[in-house]
Amino acid sequence: MSMKQPSCAEDCAYLAVAQGLDVVVLGADEVLIQFGSRSKPAELLRDAGLTGVLGRLLDSISESPKTMEHLGESLGVPLEKVRRIVVDLVAKGLLTAATESPVQQYLKYTYGDQSSLQNKKVSIVGLGPVGIRISHGLAESGVPQLNLLDDRKVDEVWRASLPLFGLGHQIVDGKAHDTAAALLAAAGSGGVAAIDAKLDVDGVQQAILAADLTIVALEQTDLRLLHLINRVCVKNRRPWMMAMVDGNIGLVGPAFLPPYTACYNCLRTLSEAPVISQQMSRRYRQHIIRRGACSYFPGLPAFAEVVGGYASFAALQFLLQNKSFVLGRVQSIYFDRMLVDVEDVLRLPRCPVCSRDRPEYTAALPLDLLDIDSPEPLELFHQGKHQAQNGVRSNKS
């Protein structure tokens, strides 16, 4: 029978300064906390009661993890006073249980109360070089449940583009989601499951409804799959996000949040509008539809690393805060020149996919500022007209 880990609030729990933080004791009642040179948290802590405990307490814990009882004895301070300071520092994420994972420690002092990933579920559609890196990044960051869907077969290109954690493990030929799930499990990632389905309506719907966020990760554009996922998400009001390599361009986002943002149909229409030759564009679209996303080739493996890293962080932001730097916008990474560009995706007024499911229009300004029944503007107008008729001019600044 396994023993329950004590929490930070218990006297028997060993406390430590969170990983990555520098503690500079300036005095008995004054301590400087720094994370890097300019990052948050960077604050000066002062004990308003001037008890002389704060500086000595953090100085003692910085040397080695200690329990509240040890701190009270070594500092000669009543346990209740120690507990009051410790609870405040734990709430800020500055102190943590010594057994807590470094990733969770970072999330606590960076995001505060919004640092919990408990019960969060993510579905990843597409388990090529980009998708498997996103899966590994989210698993390492503490996402407890990942659902994988990609019934394409693994091939030599898939093997050649494996990330470092997949090397040295036996790769069994089969569906990409089964092989990826086995590799992630062998690398120590728990809570990873392959969805026994195809990339069709039923499989896509199963993946979307089983998650808080769906990520579509591809190395080639698959219009049929992307439009299918878009329609299912709009119908069920489920958020989803794109992450793909399109030639020499990496695309992270947009993150779609139906019905509040533009949908994929809006994005596709806007991206094709400035094309000079619409006939050539139409012929290429027909070719894309016929071939589908049949290749795992990402260009250079580093392209998949860059896109996977950005996408993992964008997904974490959304899971933790319900917002993201790619929500309603797409980040384009031009690898040949290594330029990064971010563009907002506008909603089409009459989009055939998402326009009927949009929320009702609300005024941009509070209604009390739009009170057209107020007589003041009319009175001022008549007053100015009366002055002009009598030859009186008003000097306006």
C-alpha positions as CSV (number, residue, x, y, z in Angstrom):
1,M,0.0,0.0,0.0
2,S,1.5,3.3,-1.1
3,M,1.9,6.1,1.4
4,K,0.3,9.5,0.7
5,Q,2.8,12.3,0.0
6,P,2.6,15.1,2.6
7,S,1.5,18.5,1.3
8,C,3.4,21.7,1.8
9,A,0.9,22.8,4.5
10,E,1.8,19.8,6.7
11,D,4.5,20.2,9.3
12,C,6.2,17.0,8.2
13,A,6.7,18.0,4.6
14,Y,10.2,19.0,3.5
15,L,10.2,22.5,2.0
16,A,12.6,23.9,-0.6
17,V,13.0,27.0,-2.6
18,A,11.5,26.5,-6.1
19,Q,13.8,25.4,-8.8
20,G,15.4,28.3,-10.8
21,L,14.8,31.0,-8.2
22,D,17.6,33.1,-6.7
23,V,17.1,34.1,-3.1
24,V,19.2,37.1,-2.0
25,V,18.8,37.8,1.7
26,L,19.3,41.6,2.2
27,G,18.4,41.6,5.9
28,A,16.5,39.9,8.6
29,D,13.2,41.3,7.2
30,E,14.0,41.9,3.6
31,V,14.6,39.3,0.8
32,L,15.1,39.7,-3.0
33,I,13.6,37.0,-5.2
34,Q,14.8,36.8,-8.8
35,F,14.1,34.4,-11.7
36,G,16.8,35.3,-14.3
37,S,17.7,38.9,-14.7
38,R,14.3,40.4,-15.8
39,S,11.7,37.6,-15.7
40,K,8.8,37.2,-13.4
41,P,8.9,36.7,-10.4
42,A,11.2,39.5,-9.5
43,E,10.1,41.0,-6.3
44,L,11.3,42.4,-3.0
45,L,9.7,40.7,0.0
46,R,9.5,42.7,3.3
47,D,8.2,41.5,6.6
48,A,5.9,44.4,7.7
49,G,5.9,43.1,11.3
50,L,9.7,43.3,11.5
51,T,9.9,40.0,13.3
52,G,13.3,39.1,11.9
53,V,12.1,35.7,10.7
54,L,11.7,36.0,7.0
55,G,15.4,36.5,6.0
56,R,16.6,33.8,8.4
57,L,13.9,31.3,7.3
58,L,14.7,31.6,3.6
59,D,18.4,31.6,4.2
60,S,18.0,28.3,6.1
61,I,15.8,26.6,3.5
62,S,18.2,27.7,0.7
63,E,20.9,25.7,2.3
64,S,18.9,22.4,2.5
65,P,15.2,21.4,2.5
66,K,13.6,21.5,6.0
67,T,10.3,20.9,7.6
68,M,8.3,23.5,9.6
69,E,9.2,21.8,12.8
70,H,13.0,21.9,12.0
71,L,12.6,25.6,11.0
72,G,10.9,26.5,14.3
73,E,13.5,24.7,16.4
74,S,16.5,26.1,14.5
75,L,15.2,29.6,14.4
76,G,13.8,29.6,17.9
77,V,10.5,30.8,16.7
78,P,7.0,29.5,17.6
79,L,5.6,27.0,15.0
80,E,2.5,29.1,14.3
81,K,4.6,32.1,13.2
82,V,6.7,29.9,10.9
83,R,3.6,28.3,9.5
84,R,2.0,31.7,8.7
85,I,5.1,32.8,6.7
86,V,5.5,29.5,4.9
87,V,1.9,29.3,3.8
88,D,2.2,32.8,2.3
89,L,5.4,31.8,0.4
90,V,3.9,28.5,-0.8
91,A,0.9,30.4,-2.1
92,K,3.3,32.6,-4.2
93,G,5.0,29.5,-5.5
94,L,8.3,30.6,-4.0
95,L,8.5,27.6,-1.6
96,T,7.4,24.1,-2.6
97,A,7.5,20.5,-1.5
98,A,11.0,19.1,-2.2
99,T,9.5,16.1,-4.0
100,E,7.4,18.2,-6.5
101,S,8.5,18.1,-10.1
102,P,10.5,21.0,-11.5
103,V,8.0,21.6,-14.2
104,Q,5.1,22.0,-11.7
105,Q,7.3,24.3,-9.6
106,Y,7.8,26.6,-12.6
107,L,4.1,26.6,-13.4
108,K,3.2,27.6,-9.8
109,Y,5.4,30.6,-9.5
110,T,4.7,31.7,-13.1
111,Y,1.0,31.2,-13.4
112,G,-0.1,31.2,-9.7
113,D,-3.6,29.8,-9.2
114,Q,-3.9,28.9,-12.9
115,S,-1.1,26.4,-12.7
116,S,-3.1,23.2,-12.5
117,L,-3.3,20.8,-15.5
118,Q,-5.3,18.3,-13.5
119,N,-7.9,16.4,-15.6
120,K,-6.8,18.2,-18.8
121,K,-7.0,16.1,-21.9
122,V,-5.5,16.8,-25.3
123,S,-6.1,15.0,-28.6
124,I,-3.4,15.1,-31.2
125,V,-4.4,14.3,-34.8
126,G,-1.3,13.6,-36.9
127,L,1.7,11.7,-35.4
128,G,4.4,12.5,-37.8
129,P,7.7,14.3,-36.8
130,V,5.7,17.4,-35.7
131,G,2.9,15.6,-33.8
132,I,5.2,13.2,-31.9
133,R,7.3,16.2,-30.7
134,I,4.2,18.0,-29.5
135,S,3.0,14.9,-27.7
136,H,6.3,14.5,-25.9
137,G,6.5,18.2,-25.0
138,L,3.0,18.1,-23.5
139,A,3.6,14.9,-21.6
140,E,6.8,16.3,-20.1
141,S,4.9,19.5,-19.1
142,G,2.5,17.4,-17.0
143,V,-0.6,17.1,-19.3
144,P,-2.2,13.9,-17.7
145,Q,-4.0,12.5,-20.8
146,L,-3.0,12.5,-24.4
147,N,-5.2,10.9,-27.1
148,L,-3.4,10.1,-30.4
149,L,-5.0,9.6,-33.8
150,D,-3.2,8.8,-37.0
151,D,-3.9,5.6,-38.9
152,R,-1.2,6.2,-41.5
153,K,1.6,3.6,-41.7
154,V,5.1,4.5,-40.4
155,D,7.8,4.5,-43.1
156,E,11.5,5.3,-43.5
157,V,10.9,9.0,-43.5
158,W,9.1,8.7,-40.2
159,R,11.9,6.8,-38.7
160,A,14.6,9.1,-40.0
161,S,12.8,12.1,-38.4
162,L,12.4,10.6,-34.9
163,P,13.3,12.9,-32.0
164,L,16.1,11.9,-29.6
165,F,13.8,10.2,-27.0
166,G,12.6,7.7,-29.7
167,L,16.1,6.5,-30.6
168,G,17.2,3.2,-29.2
169,H,13.7,1.8,-28.9
170,Q,12.4,-1.0,-31.1
171,I,10.0,0.4,-33.7
172,V,7.3,-1.9,-34.9
173,D,5.8,-1.3,-38.3
174,G,2.2,-0.3,-38.0
175,K,-0.1,2.7,-37.5
176,A,1.5,5.9,-36.5
177,H,-0.6,6.4,-33.4
178,D,0.2,2.9,-32.1
179,T,3.9,3.3,-32.7
180,A,4.0,6.8,-31.2
181,A,2.1,5.7,-28.1
182,A,4.5,2.8,-27.6
183,L,7.6,5.1,-27.9
184,L,6.1,7.7,-25.5
185,A,5.3,5.0,-23.0
186,A,8.8,3.6,-23.3
187,A,10.2,7.2,-22.7
188,G,8.2,7.4,-19.4
189,S,5.2,9.4,-20.5
190,G,2.1,8.2,-18.8
191,G,-1.5,8.7,-19.8
192,V,-0.9,8.3,-23.5
193,A,-3.5,6.3,-25.5
194,A,-4.0,5.6,-29.2
195,I,-7.5,6.0,-30.5
196,D,-8.5,2.8,-32.4
197,A,-10.1,4.7,-35.3
198,K,-9.4,6.1,-38.8
199,L,-9.0,9.6,-40.0
200,D,-12.6,9.8,-41.0
201,V,-15.7,11.5,-39.5
202,D,-16.2,9.0,-36.7
203,G,-12.5,8.9,-35.7
204,V,-12.2,12.7,-35.8
205,Q,-15.3,13.2,-33.8
206,Q,-14.2,10.6,-31.2
207,A,-10.9,12.5,-30.8
208,I,-12.4,15.9,-30.5
209,L,-15.1,15.0,-28.0
210,A,-12.6,13.2,-25.8
211,A,-10.4,16.3,-25.2
212,D,-10.3,19.9,-23.9
213,L,-8.2,20.8,-26.9
214,T,-7.4,19.2,-30.3
215,I,-4.1,19.8,-32.1
216,V,-3.8,19.0,-35.8
217,A,-0.1,18.4,-36.6
218,L,0.9,17.7,-40.2
219,E,3.9,17.9,-42.5
220,Q,1.7,18.5,-45.6
221,T,-1.6,20.3,-46.0
222,D,-4.6,18.0,-46.0
223,L,-7.6,20.1,-47.0
224,R,-10.1,17.3,-46.6
225,L,-9.0,16.5,-43.0
226,L,-8.7,20.2,-41.9
227,H,-12.1,21.1,-43.2
228,L,-13.6,18.0,-41.6
229,I,-12.1,18.8,-38.2
230,N,-13.2,22.5,-38.6
231,R,-16.8,21.5,-39.2
232,V,-16.9,19.0,-36.3
233,C,-15.4,21.6,-33.9
234,V,-17.8,24.4,-35.1
235,K,-20.7,22.0,-34.6
236,N,-19.7,20.9,-31.1
237,R,-18.1,24.3,-30.1
238,R,-14.8,22.6,-29.3
239,P,-11.4,24.5,-29.5
240,W,-8.7,23.2,-31.8
241,M,-5.3,24.4,-33.1
242,M,-3.1,23.9,-36.2
243,A,0.6,23.1,-36.2
244,M,2.3,22.2,-39.4
245,V,5.3,22.5,-41.7
246,D,4.3,23.8,-45.1
247,G,7.5,23.7,-47.2
248,N,10.0,26.2,-45.8
249,I,7.3,27.8,-43.6
250,G,6.3,26.6,-40.1
251,L,2.8,27.4,-39.1
252,V,1.7,27.6,-35.5
253,G,-2.0,28.3,-35.0
254,P,-4.4,29.7,-35.4
255,A,-6.1,28.4,-32.2
256,F,-9.8,28.3,-33.1
257,L,-12.4,28.9,-30.4
258,P,-15.9,28.4,-31.9
259,P,-18.0,30.5,-32.1
260,Y,-15.9,33.4,-31.0
261,T,-13.0,33.3,-33.5
262,A,-12.7,32.8,-37.2
263,C,-12.8,29.2,-38.5
264,Y,-10.5,27.4,-40.8
265,N,-12.7,28.2,-43.8
266,C,-12.2,31.9,-43.1
267,L,-8.4,31.3,-42.9
268,R,-8.3,29.3,-46.1
269,T,-10.4,31.9,-48.0
270,L,-8.3,34.8,-46.9
271,S,-5.0,33.0,-47.6
272,E,-6.1,32.2,-51.2
273,A,-7.6,35.6,-52.0
274,P,-4.4,37.5,-53.0
275,V,-3.2,34.7,-55.3
276,I,-2.6,36.1,-58.8
277,S,-3.6,33.1,-60.8
278,Q,-6.8,31.7,-59.4
279,Q,-6.9,29.0,-62.0
280,M,-3.4,27.6,-60.9
281,S,-4.5,27.9,-57.3
282,R,-7.6,25.8,-58.0
283,R,-5.6,23.2,-59.9
284,Y,-3.2,22.9,-56.9
285,R,-6.1,22.6,-54.5
286,Q,-7.4,19.7,-56.5
287,H,-4.0,18.1,-56.4
288,I,-3.8,18.5,-52.6
289,I,-7.2,16.9,-52.2
290,R,-6.2,13.9,-54.3
291,R,-2.9,13.2,-52.5
292,G,-3.9,14.0,-48.9
293,A,-1.2,14.2,-46.2
294,C,0.7,11.2,-47.4
295,S,4.3,12.3,-46.5
296,Y,6.0,12.6,-43.2
297,F,8.8,14.8,-44.6
298,P,9.3,18.0,-42.5
299,G,12.3,19.3,-44.4
300,L,15.0,19.5,-41.8
301,P,14.3,17.8,-38.5
302,A,15.0,21.1,-36.8
303,F,11.8,22.5,-38.5
304,A,9.7,19.9,-36.6
305,E,11.5,20.8,-33.4
306,V,10.8,24.6,-33.8
307,V,7.1,24.1,-34.7
308,G,6.6,21.4,-32.0
309,G,8.1,23.7,-29.3
310,Y,6.0,26.7,-30.2
311,A,2.8,24.6,-30.5
312,S,3.4,22.8,-27.2
313,F,3.8,26.2,-25.4
314,A,0.7,27.6,-27.2
315,A,-1.3,24.6,-26.1
316,L,-0.1,24.9,-22.5
317,Q,-1.1,28.6,-22.4
318,F,-4.6,27.7,-23.5
319,L,-5.0,24.8,-21.1
320,L,-3.8,26.9,-18.1
321,Q,-5.4,30.3,-18.9
322,N,-8.0,29.8,-21.7
323,K,-5.9,32.1,-23.8
324,S,-2.9,31.8,-26.1
325,F,-0.6,33.9,-28.3
326,V,-2.0,32.1,-31.3
327,L,-5.7,32.5,-30.4
328,G,-7.3,33.9,-33.5
329,R,-4.0,34.5,-35.1
330,V,-1.3,32.4,-37.0
331,Q,2.4,32.5,-36.4
332,S,4.4,32.0,-39.5
333,I,8.1,31.0,-39.3
334,Y,10.1,31.5,-42.5
335,F,12.9,29.0,-42.1
336,D,15.0,30.1,-45.1
337,R,15.4,33.6,-43.6
338,M,14.4,32.7,-40.0
339,L,11.8,35.4,-39.8
340,V,8.8,35.2,-37.5
341,D,5.5,36.9,-38.5
342,V,2.1,37.0,-36.7
343,E,-1.1,37.7,-38.5
344,D,-4.7,38.1,-37.1
345,V,-7.3,35.9,-38.9
346,L,-10.4,38.0,-39.7
347,R,-13.8,36.5,-39.7
348,L,-15.7,36.4,-43.0
349,P,-19.0,38.2,-42.6
350,R,-20.9,35.4,-44.6
351,C,-18.7,32.4,-43.9
352,P,-20.9,29.3,-44.9
353,V,-19.4,27.3,-42.0
354,C,-19.3,29.5,-38.9
355,S,-21.5,32.6,-39.6
356,R,-24.7,31.0,-38.5
357,D,-23.3,30.0,-35.1
358,R,-21.9,33.3,-34.0
359,P,-22.9,35.0,-30.8
360,E,-25.3,38.0,-30.9
361,Y,-23.8,41.4,-31.6
362,T,-22.9,43.4,-28.6
363,A,-22.1,47.1,-28.5
364,A,-18.4,48.0,-28.4
365,L,-19.0,50.7,-25.8
366,P,-21.2,50.6,-22.7
367,L,-24.8,51.6,-23.4
368,D,-24.6,54.5,-20.9
369,L,-22.0,56.1,-23.2
370,L,-24.3,55.7,-26.2
371,D,-27.3,57.6,-24.6
372,I,-28.7,59.5,-27.6
373,D,-31.6,60.8,-25.6
374,S,-29.4,63.2,-23.7
375,P,-30.3,66.8,-24.5
376,E,-26.8,68.3,-23.9
377,P,-25.3,67.9,-27.4
378,L,-28.5,69.5,-29.0
379,E,-28.5,72.4,-26.6
380,L,-24.8,73.2,-27.3
381,F,-25.6,73.1,-31.0
382,H,-28.4,75.6,-30.7
383,Q,-26.3,77.8,-28.5
384,G,-23.5,77.9,-31.1
385,K,-26.0,78.7,-33.8
386,H,-27.5,81.5,-31.8
387,Q,-24.1,83.1,-31.1
388,A,-23.2,83.0,-34.8
389,Q,-26.5,84.8,-35.7
390,N,-25.6,87.6,-33.3
391,G,-22.1,88.0,-34.6
392,V,-20.5,86.3,-31.6
393,R,-17.6,83.9,-32.2
394,S,-16.4,81.4,-29.7
395,N,-12.7,80.7,-29.6
396,K,-12.0,77.0,-29.7
397,S,-8.7,75.6,-28.4
